[in-house]
Amino acid sequence: MKAVILAGGLGTRLRPLTYSVPKSLVPVAGKPLVVRIIDSLPPAVDTVILAVSHMCNALEEYFATNPCGRKLVLVNETSPLGTGGALKNVSDHLDECFIAMNGDCIASLSLKHMLKQHREQGGIGTIALWPVEDPSAFGVVELDRSSRVLDFQEKPKREEARSNLINAGIYIFEPEILDYIGKGVVSLEREVFPAVLDYGLFGHKFTGHWTDCGTRENFLAAQRKLLEIEPPPASIMKPDSGWTFLSPSLMRGVAMKGARIGPYACIEPCVHIGEGAEVVNSLIMKGVVLGPGSKVVNSIIGPGFKVGEGEEVADAIMAIK
């Protein structure tokens, strides 16, 4: 079976970090985002197709030295094509039932269970649906009692929403859906799905956790959730030199003295943290230098960036462009 990961976006909401690092390779609790998505695929998936456009070379270089355990095919877009256009662009590789996933979602969804439902119901596609308290900021999906999709609402008023279920950006499709995708920039959500309702489009509800990692706030929320679900082994954390470590946090190969780390801090290897520095609910990427007495809160610090002595970074993304 094949899976398509739609990773062609520019990651504009994570700039300036994504000027130099593709969003797919930004680490979430110790693993690049795209690797977390690949790891979530069921064993039946033996081929992963990455639909990319921004910084394709960086992804090629990463997987050349970090194999993912499955056959990997990278298909480049000369310009972003939207969710539907990206699928059409990789259609030469798709000749059977396949999984498609947005490349920025972290979820507890069991694709094995979703695939079972899809095969039992026999429609052209199945959409993973996530319940929210207030659906007014999302595209809402209306189902009948058999979980068949009846209609879509785009950002309805809360009191007018026909359900509390939103599209989680994870799908299972039959290859026939590709016949309903035109050329150029095409949206699955706005153009393709309404056109295939009569061919059996179903919803698969799940609970647990789901996060769209497109913004700093959501990226850090996903990091917090994964640190809670997968606490780092105690052997990784060896406090010395009077520094404080608050779990859950993750550090590997960090040079520091007298610092305060956590909670919810992820610090990549080859980072230098000065005496008295503090890191809370943040991602510190490779090669970063945090000066003595500096403080990083609710932030992402990109590779090689230097935070000066006594400087405070809060609610920000800092990166070398």
C-alpha positions as a LaTeX table, in Angstrom:
\begin{tabular}{lrrr}
\hline
Residue & $x$ (\AA) & $y$ (\AA) & $z$ (\AA) \\
\hline
Met1 & 0.00 & 0.00 & 0.00 \\
Lys2 & 1.11 & 3.59 & $-0.65$ \\
Ala3 & 0.78 & 6.76 & 1.38 \\
Val4 & 1.10 & 10.34 & 0.13 \\
Ile5 & 2.30 & 13.06 & 2.49 \\
Leu6 & 1.34 & 16.52 & 1.28 \\
Ala7 & 4.36 & 18.58 & 2.30 \\
Gly8 & 4.49 & 21.22 & $-0.41$ \\
Gly9 & 3.63 & 24.24 & 1.72 \\
Leu10 & 6.07 & 27.07 & 2.33 \\
Gly11 & 5.60 & 27.05 & 6.10 \\
Thr12 & 4.95 & 30.80 & 6.09 \\
Arg13 & 3.50 & 30.82 & 9.61 \\
Leu14 & 6.77 & 29.43 & 10.97 \\
Arg15 & 9.01 & 32.04 & 9.37 \\
Pro16 & 11.79 & 33.04 & 9.72 \\
Leu17 & 12.68 & 29.44 & 10.70 \\
Thr18 & 11.35 & 27.98 & 7.44 \\
Tyr19 & 13.53 & 30.23 & 5.32 \\
Ser20 & 16.37 & 27.82 & 6.12 \\
Val21 & 14.65 & 24.65 & 7.41 \\
Pro22 & 11.68 & 22.99 & 5.69 \\
Lys23 & 8.76 & 22.60 & 8.08 \\
Ser24 & 8.85 & 18.83 & 7.50 \\
Leu25 & 12.29 & 18.62 & 9.11 \\
Val26 & 11.61 & 20.75 & 12.19 \\
Pro27 & 11.88 & 18.34 & 15.14 \\
Val28 & 8.86 & 17.61 & 17.31 \\
Ala29 & 9.94 & 16.04 & 20.61 \\
Gly30 & 13.14 & 14.67 & 19.13 \\
Lys31 & 11.98 & 13.57 & 15.66 \\
Pro32 & 11.47 & 15.57 & 12.45 \\
Leu33 & 7.78 & 16.24 & 11.83 \\
Val34 & 7.73 & 14.18 & 8.62 \\
Val35 & 9.39 & 11.22 & 10.37 \\
Arg36 & 6.69 & 11.27 & 13.06 \\
Ile37 & 4.06 & 11.14 & 10.33 \\
Ile38 & 5.79 & 8.28 & 8.51 \\
Asp39 & 6.15 & 6.35 & 11.78 \\
Ser40 & 2.38 & 6.64 & 12.32 \\
Leu41 & 1.62 & 4.74 & 9.11 \\
Pro42 & 0.44 & 1.13 & 9.41 \\
Pro43 & 2.81 & $-1.73$ & 8.45 \\
Ala44 & 0.78 & $-2.32$ & 5.27 \\
Val45 & 2.29 & 0.88 & 3.83 \\
Asp46 & 5.51 & $-0.04$ & 2.07 \\
Thr47 & 5.87 & 3.09 & $-0.10$ \\
Val48 & 5.72 & 6.72 & 1.00 \\
Ile49 & 5.36 & 9.50 & $-1.59$ \\
Leu50 & 6.41 & 12.95 & $-0.42$ \\
Ala51 & 4.74 & 15.72 & $-2.42$ \\
Val52 & 7.10 & 18.64 & $-1.87$ \\
Ser53 & 8.11 & 21.96 & $-3.38$ \\
His54 & 9.91 & 24.09 & $-0.79$ \\
Met55 & 13.53 & 23.03 & $-0.12$ \\
Cys56 & 13.16 & 19.61 & $-1.73$ \\
Asn57 & 16.96 & 19.22 & $-1.71$ \\
Ala58 & 17.07 & 19.39 & 2.08 \\
Leu59 & 14.60 & 16.51 & 2.32 \\
Glu60 & 16.58 & 14.47 & $-0.21$ \\
Glu61 & 19.77 & 15.01 & 1.78 \\
Tyr62 & 18.11 & 14.09 & 5.07 \\
Phe63 & 16.64 & 10.80 & 3.86 \\
Ala64 & 19.85 & 9.87 & 2.02 \\
Thr65 & 21.48 & 9.40 & 5.43 \\
Asn66 & 18.37 & 8.69 & 7.54 \\
Pro67 & 16.33 & 5.95 & 5.83 \\
Cys68 & 12.72 & 5.70 & 6.99 \\
Gly69 & 12.36 & 1.91 & 6.64 \\
Arg70 & 10.05 & 2.14 & 3.63 \\
Lys71 & 10.50 & 2.97 & $-0.03$ \\
Leu72 & 10.51 & 6.75 & $-0.33$ \\
Val73 & 9.59 & 8.71 & $-3.46$ \\
Leu74 & 10.01 & 12.49 & $-3.55$ \\
Val75 & 7.94 & 14.32 & $-6.15$ \\
Asn76 & 8.71 & 18.00 & $-6.57$ \\
Glu77 & 6.21 & 20.72 & $-7.49$ \\
Thr78 & 7.59 & 23.68 & $-9.43$ \\
Ser79 & 5.01 & 25.78 & $-7.58$ \\
Pro80 & 2.47 & 24.94 & $-4.86$ \\
Leu81 & $-0.59$ & 23.17 & $-6.32$ \\
Gly82 & $-2.96$ & 22.95 & $-3.37$ \\
Thr83 & $-4.04$ & 19.72 & $-1.70$ \\
Gly84 & $-5.84$ & 18.42 & $-4.78$ \\
Gly85 & $-3.26$ & 19.55 & $-7.31$ \\
Ala86 & $-0.49$ & 17.93 & $-5.28$ \\
Leu87 & $-2.30$ & 14.58 & $-5.39$ \\
Lys88 & $-2.83$ & 14.92 & $-9.14$ \\
Asn89 & 0.88 & 15.66 & $-9.52$ \\
Val90 & 1.80 & 12.27 & $-7.99$ \\
Ser91 & $-1.02$ & 10.32 & $-9.68$ \\
Asp92 & 1.42 & 8.31 & $-11.83$ \\
His93 & 2.45 & 6.53 & $-8.61$ \\
Leu94 & $-1.11$ & 5.73 & $-7.47$ \\
Asp95 & $-3.00$ & 2.75 & $-8.90$ \\
Glu96 & $-4.75$ & 1.32 & $-5.82$ \\
Cys97 & $-6.33$ & 2.38 & $-2.52$ \\
Phe98 & $-3.98$ & 4.86 & $-0.82$ \\
Ile99 & $-3.57$ & 7.03 & 2.27 \\
Ala100 & $-3.11$ & 10.80 & 1.95 \\
Met101 & $-2.07$ & 13.07 & 4.82 \\
Asn102 & $-1.35$ & 16.73 & 5.32 \\
Gly103 & 2.31 & 17.07 & 6.23 \\
Asp104 & 1.84 & 19.13 & 9.36 \\
Cys105 & $-0.54$ & 17.11 & 11.56 \\
Ile106 & 0.28 & 15.10 & 14.67 \\
Ala107 & $-2.58$ & 12.78 & 15.69 \\
Ser108 & $-3.45$ & 9.72 & 17.73 \\
Leu109 & $-5.56$ & 8.34 & 14.88 \\
Ser110 & $-5.37$ & 4.59 & 14.22 \\
Leu111 & $-5.03$ & 4.36 & 10.45 \\
Lys112 & $-5.48$ & 0.61 & 10.75 \\
His113 & $-9.00$ & 1.11 & 12.15 \\
Met114 & $-9.76$ & 3.83 & 9.62 \\
Leu115 & $-8.68$ & 1.56 & 6.75 \\
Lys116 & $-10.93$ & $-1.20$ & 8.07 \\
Gln117 & $-13.93$ & 1.15 & 8.06 \\
His118 & $-13.09$ & 2.39 & 4.57 \\
Arg119 & $-13.01$ & $-1.11$ & 3.15 \\
Glu120 & $-16.25$ & $-2.08$ & 4.89 \\
Gln121 & $-18.17$ & 0.94 & 3.62 \\
Gly122 & $-16.80$ & 0.77 & 0.11 \\
Gly123 & $-16.89$ & 4.46 & $-0.82$ \\
Ile124 & $-14.53$ & 6.54 & $-2.93$ \\
Gly125 & $-12.95$ & 8.08 & 0.16 \\
Thr126 & $-12.88$ & 8.36 & 3.94 \\
Ile127 & $-12.00$ & 11.53 & 5.87 \\
Ala128 & $-10.61$ & 11.52 & 9.43 \\
Leu129 & $-12.74$ & 13.81 & 11.61 \\
Trp130 & $-11.75$ & 15.51 & 14.84 \\
Pro131 & $-14.30$ & 16.87 & 17.35 \\
Val132 & $-13.84$ & 20.45 & 18.57 \\
Glu133 & $-15.71$ & 22.52 & 21.12 \\
Asp134 & $-16.09$ & 25.51 & 18.80 \\
Pro135 & $-16.03$ & 24.69 & 15.07 \\
Ser136 & $-16.53$ & 28.28 & 13.86 \\
Ala137 & $-12.89$ & 28.63 & 12.76 \\
Phe138 & $-12.87$ & 25.40 & 10.73 \\
Gly139 & $-14.49$ & 23.55 & 7.88 \\
Val140 & $-17.31$ & 21.50 & 9.42 \\
Val141 & $-18.41$ & 18.08 & 8.16 \\
Glu142 & $-22.02$ & 16.87 & 8.42 \\
Leu143 & $-22.63$ & 13.10 & 8.56 \\
Asp144 & $-25.66$ & 10.86 & 8.44 \\
Arg145 & $-26.17$ & 7.93 & 10.81 \\
Ser146 & $-24.05$ & 5.65 & 8.62 \\
Ser147 & $-21.11$ & 8.12 & 8.75 \\
Arg148 & $-21.66$ & 9.15 & 5.15 \\
Val149 & $-20.75$ & 12.78 & 4.45 \\
Leu150 & $-23.83$ & 14.86 & 3.63 \\
Asp151 & $-22.37$ & 18.34 & 3.35 \\
Phe152 & $-19.59$ & 20.75 & 4.30 \\
Gln153 & $-19.79$ & 24.10 & 6.06 \\
Glu154 & $-16.93$ & 26.57 & 5.89 \\
Lys155 & $-16.40$ & 28.43 & 9.19 \\
Pro156 & $-20.06$ & 28.57 & 10.27 \\
Lys157 & $-21.29$ & 30.56 & 13.24 \\
Arg158 & $-21.05$ & 28.37 & 16.31 \\
Glu159 & $-24.84$ & 28.22 & 16.76 \\
Glu160 & $-25.34$ & 27.35 & 13.07 \\
Ala161 & $-22.77$ & 24.53 & 12.84 \\
Arg162 & $-24.32$ & 21.22 & 11.79 \\
Ser163 & $-21.76$ & 19.25 & 13.77 \\
Asn164 & $-18.64$ & 19.70 & 15.87 \\
Leu165 & $-16.55$ & 17.57 & 13.51 \\
Ile166 & $-13.73$ & 19.10 & 11.45 \\
Asn167 & $-11.51$ & 17.72 & 8.72 \\
Ala168 & $-8.29$ & 16.42 & 10.33 \\
Gly169 & $-6.35$ & 16.38 & 7.04 \\
Ile170 & $-5.96$ & 12.58 & 6.90 \\
Tyr171 & $-7.66$ & 10.55 & 4.17 \\
Ile172 & $-8.03$ & 7.14 & 2.55 \\
Phe173 & $-8.92$ & 7.25 & $-1.15$ \\
Glu174 & $-9.67$ & 4.94 & $-4.00$ \\
Pro175 & $-7.66$ & 5.87 & $-7.11$ \\
Glu176 & $-10.86$ & 6.92 & $-8.92$ \\
Ile177 & $-10.88$ & 10.15 & $-6.92$ \\
Leu178 & $-7.97$ & 11.34 & $-9.07$ \\
Asp179 & $-10.38$ & 11.52 & $-12.05$ \\
Tyr180 & $-12.21$ & 14.38 & $-10.30$ \\
Ile181 & $-9.11$ & 16.52 & $-9.79$ \\
Gly182 & $-8.43$ & 19.05 & $-12.52$ \\
Lys183 & $-5.11$ & 20.52 & $-13.59$ \\
Gly184 & $-3.29$ & 23.30 & $-11.77$ \\
Val185 & $-4.08$ & 24.56 & $-8.29$ \\
Val186 & $-6.96$ & 22.51 & $-6.86$ \\
Ser187 & $-8.37$ & 22.28 & $-3.32$ \\
Leu188 & $-9.53$ & 18.87 & $-2.13$ \\
Glu189 & $-11.70$ & 20.46 & 0.52 \\
Arg190 & $-13.46$ & 23.13 & $-1.55$ \\
Glu191 & $-13.53$ & 21.63 & $-5.04$ \\
Val192 & $-13.09$ & 17.85 & $-5.05$ \\
Phe193 & $-15.02$ & 16.64 & $-1.99$ \\
Pro194 & $-18.32$ & 18.36 & $-2.88$ \\
Ala195 & $-18.08$ & 16.83 & $-6.37$ \\
Val196 & $-17.76$ & 13.22 & $-5.15$ \\
Leu197 & $-20.43$ & 13.07 & $-2.43$ \\
Asp198 & $-22.63$ & 10.87 & $-4.61$ \\
Tyr199 & $-19.83$ & 8.28 & $-4.89$ \\
Gly200 & $-19.64$ & 7.59 & $-1.17$ \\
Leu201 & $-17.51$ & 9.90 & 0.92 \\
Phe202 & $-17.45$ & 8.80 & 4.56 \\
Gly203 & $-16.20$ & 10.23 & 7.84 \\
His204 & $-14.10$ & 8.45 & 10.47 \\
Lys205 & $-14.33$ & 10.00 & 13.94 \\
Phe206 & $-11.46$ & 9.61 & 16.38 \\
Thr207 & $-10.45$ & 10.96 & 19.78 \\
Gly208 & $-7.20$ & 11.30 & 21.71 \\
His209 & $-5.11$ & 14.14 & 20.34 \\
Trp210 & $-4.74$ & 16.09 & 17.09 \\
Thr211 & $-2.67$ & 19.17 & 16.34 \\
Asp212 & $-2.00$ & 21.11 & 13.15 \\
Cys213 & 1.63 & 22.15 & 13.61 \\
Gly214 & 1.46 & 25.11 & 11.23 \\
Thr215 & 2.00 & 27.82 & 13.85 \\
Arg216 & 4.47 & 28.33 & 16.69 \\
Glu217 & 1.73 & 27.95 & 19.29 \\
Asn218 & 0.42 & 24.71 & 17.78 \\
Phe219 & 3.91 & 23.33 & 17.18 \\
Leu220 & 4.77 & 23.78 & 20.83 \\
Ala221 & 1.38 & 22.33 & 21.83 \\
Ala222 & 2.22 & 19.18 & 19.85 \\
Gln223 & 5.63 & 19.06 & 21.53 \\
Arg224 & 4.00 & 19.27 & 24.97 \\
Lys225 & 1.51 & 16.51 & 24.16 \\
Leu226 & 4.20 & 14.15 & 22.85 \\
Leu227 & 6.46 & 14.79 & 25.84 \\
Glu228 & 3.56 & 13.82 & 28.10 \\
Ile229 & 2.74 & 10.70 & 26.06 \\
Glu230 & 6.37 & 9.64 & 25.50 \\
Pro231 & 8.43 & 10.87 & 28.49 \\
Pro232 & 12.17 & 10.79 & 27.65 \\
Pro233 & 14.16 & 7.99 & 29.30 \\
Ala234 & 15.70 & 9.02 & 32.63 \\
Ser235 & 19.14 & 7.99 & 31.35 \\
Ile236 & 19.12 & 10.97 & 28.96 \\
Met237 & 18.82 & 13.41 & 31.86 \\
Lys238 & 21.88 & 13.64 & 34.11 \\
Pro239 & 21.81 & 16.87 & 36.13 \\
Asp240 & 25.16 & 18.15 & 37.34 \\
Ser241 & 26.91 & 21.45 & 37.98 \\
Gly242 & 23.90 & 22.71 & 39.91 \\
Trp243 & 21.43 & 22.95 & 37.08 \\
Thr244 & 17.69 & 22.25 & 37.38 \\
Phe245 & 15.71 & 19.92 & 35.13 \\
Leu246 & 11.90 & 19.98 & 35.15 \\
Ser247 & 10.11 & 17.10 & 33.43 \\
Pro248 & 8.85 & 16.42 & 30.90 \\
Ser249 & 11.71 & 17.75 & 28.79 \\
Leu250 & 14.24 & 16.33 & 26.34 \\
Met251 & 17.97 & 17.08 & 26.09 \\
Arg252 & 20.84 & 15.32 & 24.34 \\
Gly253 & 24.47 & 16.38 & 24.05 \\
Val254 & 24.02 & 19.78 & 25.71 \\
Ala255 & 26.85 & 21.77 & 27.26 \\
Met256 & 25.75 & 23.91 & 30.20 \\
Lys257 & 26.28 & 24.92 & 33.81 \\
Gly258 & 23.86 & 26.19 & 36.40 \\
Ala259 & 20.89 & 26.50 & 34.00 \\
Arg260 & 17.17 & 25.83 & 34.51 \\
Ile261 & 15.54 & 23.60 & 31.91 \\
Gly262 & 11.82 & 22.84 & 31.52 \\
Pro263 & 9.16 & 21.95 & 31.79 \\
Tyr264 & 8.34 & 21.14 & 28.15 \\
Ala265 & 11.75 & 22.05 & 26.77 \\
Cys266 & 13.31 & 20.18 & 23.84 \\
Ile267 & 16.98 & 20.87 & 23.27 \\
Glu268 & 18.82 & 19.30 & 20.34 \\
Pro269 & 22.47 & 18.20 & 20.40 \\
Cys270 & 25.41 & 20.61 & 20.09 \\
Val271 & 23.72 & 23.40 & 22.03 \\
His272 & 25.62 & 25.58 & 24.51 \\
Ile273 & 23.65 & 27.02 & 27.43 \\
Gly274 & 25.30 & 29.66 & 29.57 \\
Glu275 & 25.20 & 29.79 & 33.37 \\
Gly276 & 21.88 & 30.90 & 34.79 \\
Ala277 & 20.01 & 30.58 & 31.49 \\
Glu278 & 16.44 & 29.28 & 31.48 \\
Val279 & 14.38 & 27.41 & 28.86 \\
Val280 & 10.65 & 26.79 & 29.28 \\
Asn281 & 8.13 & 25.34 & 26.79 \\
Ser282 & 10.47 & 25.88 & 23.87 \\
Leu283 & 12.40 & 24.16 & 21.09 \\
Ile284 & 16.14 & 24.87 & 20.90 \\
Met285 & 17.65 & 23.53 & 17.67 \\
Lys286 & 21.18 & 22.36 & 16.85 \\
Gly287 & 24.10 & 24.70 & 17.28 \\
Val288 & 22.23 & 27.32 & 19.29 \\
Val289 & 24.10 & 29.36 & 21.90 \\
Leu290 & 22.15 & 30.74 & 24.84 \\
Gly291 & 24.15 & 33.36 & 26.69 \\
Pro292 & 24.52 & 33.47 & 30.48 \\
Gly293 & 21.37 & 34.64 & 32.21 \\
Ser294 & 19.29 & 34.46 & 29.04 \\
Lys295 & 15.71 & 33.21 & 29.07 \\
Val296 & 13.66 & 31.49 & 26.35 \\
Val297 & 9.94 & 30.97 & 26.92 \\
Asn298 & 7.23 & 29.69 & 24.53 \\
Ser299 & 9.62 & 30.03 & 21.60 \\
Ile300 & 11.45 & 28.24 & 18.80 \\
Ile301 & 15.15 & 29.02 & 18.31 \\
Gly302 & 16.50 & 27.92 & 14.92 \\
Pro303 & 19.84 & 26.23 & 14.15 \\
Gly304 & 22.96 & 28.22 & 14.94 \\
Phe305 & 21.16 & 31.22 & 16.41 \\
Lys306 & 22.74 & 33.09 & 19.33 \\
Val307 & 20.74 & 34.56 & 22.20 \\
Gly308 & 22.80 & 37.19 & 23.96 \\
Glu309 & 23.75 & 37.41 & 27.63 \\
Gly310 & 20.76 & 38.40 & 29.75 \\
Glu311 & 18.48 & 38.52 & 26.71 \\
Glu312 & 14.89 & 37.28 & 27.01 \\
Val313 & 13.00 & 35.68 & 24.10 \\
Ala314 & 9.30 & 35.07 & 24.65 \\
Asp315 & 6.50 & 33.96 & 22.30 \\
Ala316 & 8.75 & 34.18 & 19.27 \\
Ile317 & 10.54 & 32.34 & 16.48 \\
Met318 & 14.20 & 33.32 & 16.14 \\
Ala319 & 16.32 & 32.03 & 13.26 \\
Ile320 & 19.17 & 32.90 & 10.95 \\
Lys321 & 17.68 & 33.77 & 7.56 \\
\hline
\end{tabular}
